[in-house]
Amino acid sequence: MSEQTALSFTDEVLETNCIFCALCKDLLRPPIMLVENIGNVCSVCFMGEKRNNQKNLNNSALETIIAILKLPCKFKAKGCKARLGYEDLMLHQNNCKYRTKLCSLFKISGCNWEGSAADFVNHFKEMHGDHVINFENNLFYLQTSFNDLDLVKLLVMRSHTYILHMQTDLCKKKLFYLICNVRDDSDVFYEYSVKHKGSSHNYIKTKSRILPASNIYNDYVDESVAVELDLES
């Protein structure tokens, strides 16, 4: 197969959307799981979905197809012309000079800032200072009410910065939140403590996943992978 034919085949596959996660809509990350009533799900999203007891199986055939494709950089529209194999593409996109981010508050406040990942934290601190939470010794405080249906905060601890996305479920009277990396390339576990201001319970020490930053742009917090707090405690 000539290089031109291979690129044409890749473009045809991309147009079908079959190599994108049914949940996060990003390029599927192996291991790829075919989940009942959902479709093909990337490894990150599957961590949450597998708790719901759906039938699933590993889609090794699709993994093989993705492995041989020369995929375009996600920042192609910004001017990047790179086309690489999956593993090389993941490394490239983390440092692509065309890489940009939207402000994490754009759905809530309407902020239309878009810029480099390097400038994101400075923008958030300068323009959304009331949404910044400083935490020390792996402890941070949350102060919320039933009126705070959807909030985004920037967590700052020395050289570490994370995005906190919170949503309140009025029916369950609970708060659900996710912590995401400012960078898109990491998916790790992190141990920290939370104190919900105004509540009677003590610090909650928990170890949860720090998710890739792309999760912050989802319309809803996925309760299956979120940390849960009872607002009536």
FENTA-V60215 format. One record per residue. N is the residue number from 1. RES is the residue in one letter. PHI is phi as a letter, one per 40 degrees, with the letter a starting at -180 (none if undefined). OMEGA is omega in whole degrees, 0 to 359 (NA if undefined). BURIAL is 1 if it has 24 or more other C-alpha atoms within 12 Angstrom, else 0. Layout:
BEGIN
n=N res=RES phi=PHI omega=OMEGA burial=BURIAL
n=N res=RES phi=PHI omega=OMEGA burial=BURIAL
END
This chain:
BEGIN
n=1 res=M phi=none omega=180 burial=0
n=2 res=S phi=c omega=180 burial=0
n=3 res=E phi=c omega=180 burial=0
n=4 res=Q phi=c omega=178 burial=0
n=5 res=T phi=c omega=179 burial=0
n=6 res=A phi=c omega=179 burial=0
n=7 res=L phi=c omega=178 burial=0
n=8 res=S phi=c omega=178 burial=0
n=9 res=F phi=c omega=179 burial=0
n=10 res=T phi=c omega=180 burial=1
n=11 res=D phi=c omega=178 burial=0
n=12 res=E phi=c omega=178 burial=0
n=13 res=V phi=c omega=180 burial=0
n=14 res=L phi=c omega=181 burial=0
n=15 res=E phi=c omega=180 burial=0
n=16 res=T phi=c omega=182 burial=0
n=17 res=N phi=g omega=184 burial=0
n=18 res=C phi=c omega=181 burial=1
n=19 res=I phi=b omega=177 burial=1
n=20 res=F phi=b omega=183 burial=1
n=21 res=C phi=c omega=180 burial=1
n=22 res=A phi=c omega=183 burial=1
n=23 res=L phi=b omega=183 burial=1
n=24 res=C phi=c omega=178 burial=1
n=25 res=K phi=g omega=178 burial=0
n=26 res=D phi=c omega=178 burial=1
n=27 res=L phi=d omega=183 burial=1
n=28 res=L phi=c omega=177 burial=1
n=29 res=R phi=b omega=176 burial=1
n=30 res=P phi=c omega=356 burial=1
n=31 res=P phi=c omega=180 burial=1
n=32 res=I phi=c omega=181 burial=1
n=33 res=M phi=b omega=174 burial=1
n=34 res=L phi=c omega=187 burial=1
n=35 res=V phi=b omega=181 burial=1
n=36 res=E phi=d omega=178 burial=0
n=37 res=N phi=g omega=179 burial=0
n=38 res=I phi=b omega=182 burial=0
n=39 res=G phi=h omega=180 burial=1
n=40 res=N phi=c omega=185 burial=1
n=41 res=V phi=b omega=180 burial=1
n=42 res=C phi=c omega=184 burial=1
n=43 res=S phi=c omega=181 burial=1
n=44 res=V phi=c omega=182 burial=1
n=45 res=C phi=c omega=182 burial=1
n=46 res=F phi=c omega=179 burial=1
n=47 res=M phi=d omega=178 burial=1
n=48 res=G phi=c omega=185 burial=1
n=49 res=E phi=c omega=186 burial=1
n=50 res=K phi=c omega=179 burial=0
n=51 res=R phi=c omega=184 burial=0
n=52 res=N phi=c omega=173 burial=0
n=53 res=N phi=g omega=173 burial=0
n=54 res=Q phi=c omega=174 burial=0
n=55 res=K phi=c omega=181 burial=0
n=56 res=N phi=a omega=175 burial=0
n=57 res=L phi=a omega=181 burial=0
n=58 res=N phi=c omega=180 burial=0
n=59 res=N phi=c omega=183 burial=1
n=60 res=S phi=c omega=179 burial=0
n=61 res=A phi=c omega=179 burial=0
n=62 res=L phi=c omega=176 burial=1
n=63 res=E phi=c omega=180 burial=1
n=64 res=T phi=c omega=180 burial=0
n=65 res=I phi=c omega=181 burial=1
n=66 res=I phi=c omega=183 burial=1
n=67 res=A phi=c omega=183 burial=1
n=68 res=I phi=c omega=182 burial=0
n=69 res=L phi=c omega=171 burial=1
n=70 res=K phi=b omega=190 burial=1
n=71 res=L phi=c omega=178 burial=1
n=72 res=P phi=c omega=176 burial=1
n=73 res=C phi=c omega=180 burial=1
n=74 res=K phi=c omega=179 burial=1
n=75 res=F phi=b omega=178 burial=1
n=76 res=K phi=d omega=181 burial=0
n=77 res=A phi=c omega=179 burial=0
n=78 res=K phi=c omega=177 burial=0
n=79 res=G phi=h omega=181 burial=0
n=80 res=C phi=c omega=182 burial=0
n=81 res=K phi=b omega=183 burial=0
n=82 res=A phi=c omega=172 burial=1
n=83 res=R phi=b omega=189 burial=1
n=84 res=L phi=b omega=171 burial=1
n=85 res=G phi=c omega=189 burial=1
n=86 res=Y phi=d omega=184 burial=1
n=87 res=E phi=c omega=179 burial=0
n=88 res=D phi=c omega=180 burial=0
n=89 res=L phi=c omega=179 burial=1
n=90 res=M phi=c omega=179 burial=1
n=91 res=L phi=c omega=181 burial=0
n=92 res=H phi=c omega=185 burial=1
n=93 res=Q phi=c omega=178 burial=1
n=94 res=N phi=c omega=184 burial=1
n=95 res=N phi=b omega=182 burial=0
n=96 res=C phi=c omega=182 burial=1
n=97 res=K phi=c omega=179 burial=0
n=98 res=Y phi=c omega=184 burial=1
n=99 res=R phi=c omega=178 burial=1
n=100 res=T phi=b omega=177 burial=1
n=101 res=K phi=b omega=169 burial=1
n=102 res=L phi=c omega=174 burial=1
n=103 res=C phi=c omega=182 burial=1
n=104 res=S phi=c omega=181 burial=1
n=105 res=L phi=c omega=188 burial=1
n=106 res=F phi=c omega=180 burial=0
n=107 res=K phi=c omega=184 burial=0
n=108 res=I phi=c omega=184 burial=0
n=109 res=S phi=b omega=182 burial=0
n=110 res=G phi=g omega=179 burial=0
n=111 res=C phi=c omega=184 burial=0
n=112 res=N phi=b omega=179 burial=0
n=113 res=W phi=c omega=173 burial=1
n=114 res=E phi=a omega=182 burial=0
n=115 res=G phi=a omega=183 burial=0
n=116 res=S phi=c omega=178 burial=1
n=117 res=A phi=c omega=181 burial=1
n=118 res=A phi=c omega=182 burial=0
n=119 res=D phi=c omega=187 burial=0
n=120 res=F phi=c omega=183 burial=1
n=121 res=V phi=c omega=179 burial=1
n=122 res=N phi=c omega=178 burial=0
n=123 res=H phi=d omega=183 burial=1
n=124 res=F phi=c omega=181 burial=1
n=125 res=K phi=c omega=184 burial=0
n=126 res=E phi=c omega=187 burial=0
n=127 res=M phi=b omega=184 burial=0
n=128 res=H phi=b omega=184 burial=1
n=129 res=G phi=d omega=180 burial=0
n=130 res=D phi=c omega=178 burial=0
n=131 res=H phi=b omega=180 burial=1
n=132 res=V phi=b omega=176 burial=1
n=133 res=I phi=b omega=175 burial=1
n=134 res=N phi=c omega=177 burial=1
n=135 res=F phi=b omega=183 burial=1
n=136 res=E phi=b omega=179 burial=0
n=137 res=N phi=f omega=177 burial=0
n=138 res=N phi=g omega=178 burial=0
n=139 res=L phi=b omega=173 burial=0
n=140 res=F phi=b omega=183 burial=1
n=141 res=Y phi=b omega=174 burial=1
n=142 res=L phi=b omega=175 burial=1
n=143 res=Q phi=b omega=185 burial=0
n=144 res=T phi=b omega=176 burial=1
n=145 res=S phi=a omega=180 burial=1
n=146 res=F phi=c omega=178 burial=0
n=147 res=N phi=c omega=182 burial=0
n=148 res=D phi=c omega=185 burial=0
n=149 res=L phi=c omega=185 burial=0
n=150 res=D phi=a omega=184 burial=1
n=151 res=L phi=b omega=173 burial=1
n=152 res=V phi=b omega=180 burial=1
n=153 res=K phi=b omega=172 burial=1
n=154 res=L phi=b omega=177 burial=1
n=155 res=L phi=c omega=183 burial=1
n=156 res=V phi=b omega=174 burial=1
n=157 res=M phi=b omega=181 burial=0
n=158 res=R phi=f omega=183 burial=0
n=159 res=S phi=c omega=183 burial=0
n=160 res=H phi=b omega=176 burial=0
n=161 res=T phi=b omega=180 burial=1
n=162 res=Y phi=b omega=175 burial=1
n=163 res=I phi=b omega=178 burial=1
n=164 res=L phi=b omega=178 burial=1
n=165 res=H phi=b omega=184 burial=1
n=166 res=M phi=b omega=173 burial=1
n=167 res=Q phi=b omega=180 burial=1
n=168 res=T phi=b omega=175 burial=1
n=169 res=D phi=b omega=185 burial=1
n=170 res=L phi=c omega=180 burial=0
n=171 res=C phi=c omega=181 burial=0
n=172 res=K phi=c omega=183 burial=0
n=173 res=K phi=f omega=181 burial=0
n=174 res=K phi=b omega=175 burial=1
n=175 res=L phi=b omega=177 burial=1
n=176 res=F phi=b omega=178 burial=1
n=177 res=Y phi=a omega=176 burial=1
n=178 res=L phi=b omega=173 burial=1
n=179 res=I phi=b omega=185 burial=1
n=180 res=C phi=b omega=174 burial=1
n=181 res=N phi=c omega=171 burial=1
n=182 res=V phi=c omega=174 burial=1
n=183 res=R phi=c omega=184 burial=1
n=184 res=D phi=c omega=195 burial=1
n=185 res=D phi=c omega=186 burial=1
n=186 res=S phi=b omega=176 burial=0
n=187 res=D phi=a omega=190 burial=1
n=188 res=V phi=b omega=174 burial=0
n=189 res=F phi=b omega=184 burial=0
n=190 res=Y phi=a omega=180 burial=0
n=191 res=E phi=b omega=181 burial=0
n=192 res=Y phi=a omega=179 burial=1
n=193 res=S phi=b omega=181 burial=0
n=194 res=V phi=b omega=172 burial=1
n=195 res=K phi=b omega=180 burial=1
n=196 res=H phi=c omega=183 burial=1
n=197 res=K phi=c omega=178 burial=0
n=198 res=G phi=g omega=180 burial=0
n=199 res=S phi=c omega=183 burial=0
n=200 res=S phi=c omega=184 burial=0
n=201 res=H phi=c omega=180 burial=0
n=202 res=N phi=c omega=178 burial=0
n=203 res=Y phi=d omega=175 burial=0
n=204 res=I phi=b omega=178 burial=1
n=205 res=K phi=c omega=185 burial=0
n=206 res=T phi=a omega=175 burial=0
n=207 res=K phi=b omega=184 burial=0
n=208 res=S phi=b omega=180 burial=1
n=209 res=R phi=c omega=167 burial=1
n=210 res=I phi=c omega=189 burial=1
n=211 res=L phi=c omega=174 burial=1
n=212 res=P phi=d omega=186 burial=1
n=213 res=A phi=c omega=181 burial=1
n=214 res=S phi=c omega=181 burial=1
n=215 res=N phi=c omega=183 burial=1
n=216 res=I phi=c omega=182 burial=1
n=217 res=Y phi=c omega=176 burial=1
n=218 res=N phi=c omega=181 burial=1
n=219 res=D phi=c omega=184 burial=0
n=220 res=Y phi=b omega=173 burial=1
n=221 res=V phi=c omega=179 burial=1
n=222 res=D phi=c omega=185 burial=1
n=223 res=E phi=c omega=182 burial=1
n=224 res=S phi=c omega=178 burial=0
n=225 res=V phi=b omega=183 burial=1
n=226 res=A phi=c omega=171 burial=1
n=227 res=V phi=c omega=188 burial=1
n=228 res=E phi=b omega=175 burial=1
n=229 res=L phi=b omega=179 burial=1
n=230 res=D phi=c omega=183 burial=1
n=231 res=L phi=c omega=180 burial=1
n=232 res=E phi=c omega=181 burial=0
n=233 res=S phi=c omega=NA burial=0
END
